[in-house]
Amino acid sequence: MTDTQDAVTQADTDAPSQADTQADKTQAAESISLDEAKKLRSEANSLRQRLRAAEQKVQALDAAGKSDEEQRTARLQAAEERAAALESQLRAVNARTAMAEAASKANALDPAAIARMGLDDLDFDDDGEPTNISQVIAQLRRDHPRLFQAAPGDGDGGRRGPGANENDMNARIRAAFGRTG
């Protein structure tokens, strides 16, 4: 045999074993038993708890080296940061709720989606209340008319009320068959 034939023969014998190995790895990765999954979850949970404990120890060691005044200042700063974060979350929730209500009144097919689309365009007053909801909803209606349905009718089937023209097509058909109404 020549060298090229030997190389081809060697490649042919190696290829199936590599493919089999990859298939075995894929099957092994996809098939995790319920017990193994529970074990992995509990291990991840214990690692999270150990991480929290370590973070608390680091904070305690940092606090031990500070005076009472520095500790109070650090706690105050952390509380102010937390209050600012909560205020921001509250503003976002209020804005999303107000946008969803306005979108619902504007006959949006999916008010929550419309609310998410318009959040970035809102302006807020000093109290954190949105000020331009109606303009944002109107712009979204112009940009995406398919997301809004037409204003609901009065449900009379197009007759336009009790004084509607009695000489319409439906009335003519009924008259032709001797029916009234």
Contacts in CASP RR format, 6 or more apart in sequence:
PFRMAT RR
TARGET T0000
AUTHOR 0000-0000-0000
METHOD contacts of the structure
MODEL  1
MTDTQDAVTQADTDAPSQADTQADKTQAAESISLDEAKKLRSEANSLRQR
LRAAEQKVQALDAAGKSDEEQRTARLQAAEERAAALESQLRAVNARTAMA
EAASKANALDPAAIARMGLDDLDFDDDGEPTNISQVIAQLRRDHPRLFQA
APGDGDGGRRGPGANENDMNARIRAAFGRTG
1 9 0 8 1.000
32 40 0 8 1.000
63 71 0 8 1.000
63 74 0 8 1.000
66 74 0 8 1.000
91 124 0 8 1.000
91 128 0 8 1.000
92 119 0 8 1.000
94 128 0 8 1.000
94 129 0 8 1.000
94 130 0 8 1.000
95 119 0 8 1.000
95 122 0 8 1.000
95 124 0 8 1.000
95 130 0 8 1.000
96 115 0 8 1.000
96 116 0 8 1.000
96 119 0 8 1.000
97 115 0 8 1.000
98 129 0 8 1.000
98 130 0 8 1.000
98 133 0 8 1.000
99 111 0 8 1.000
99 114 0 8 1.000
99 115 0 8 1.000
99 118 0 8 1.000
99 119 0 8 1.000
99 122 0 8 1.000
99 130 0 8 1.000
99 133 0 8 1.000
99 136 0 8 1.000
99 137 0 8 1.000
100 111 0 8 1.000
100 112 0 8 1.000
100 114 0 8 1.000
100 115 0 8 1.000
101 111 0 8 1.000
102 133 0 8 1.000
102 134 0 8 1.000
102 137 0 8 1.000
103 111 0 8 1.000
103 114 0 8 1.000
103 115 0 8 1.000
103 137 0 8 1.000
103 140 0 8 1.000
104 111 0 8 1.000
106 114 0 8 1.000
106 137 0 8 1.000
106 141 0 8 1.000
106 148 0 8 1.000
107 148 0 8 1.000
107 149 0 8 1.000
107 150 0 8 1.000
107 151 0 8 1.000
107 152 0 8 1.000
108 114 0 8 1.000
108 147 0 8 1.000
108 148 0 8 1.000
108 149 0 8 1.000
109 147 0 8 1.000
109 148 0 8 1.000
109 149 0 8 1.000
110 147 0 8 1.000
113 147 0 8 1.000
114 137 0 8 1.000
114 140 0 8 1.000
114 147 0 8 1.000
117 140 0 8 1.000
117 144 0 8 1.000
118 136 0 8 1.000
118 140 0 8 1.000
121 132 0 8 1.000
121 136 0 8 1.000
121 139 0 8 1.000
122 130 0 8 1.000
122 131 0 8 1.000
122 132 0 8 1.000
122 133 0 8 1.000
122 136 0 8 1.000
123 130 0 8 1.000
123 131 0 8 1.000
123 132 0 8 1.000
124 130 0 8 1.000
124 131 0 8 1.000
125 131 0 8 1.000
140 147 0 8 1.000
141 147 0 8 1.000
141 148 0 8 1.000
154 161 0 8 1.000
156 164 0 8 1.000
158 164 0 8 1.000
159 168 0 8 1.000
159 170 0 8 1.000
165 171 0 8 1.000
171 181 0 8 1.000
174 180 0 8 1.000
174 181 0 8 1.000
END
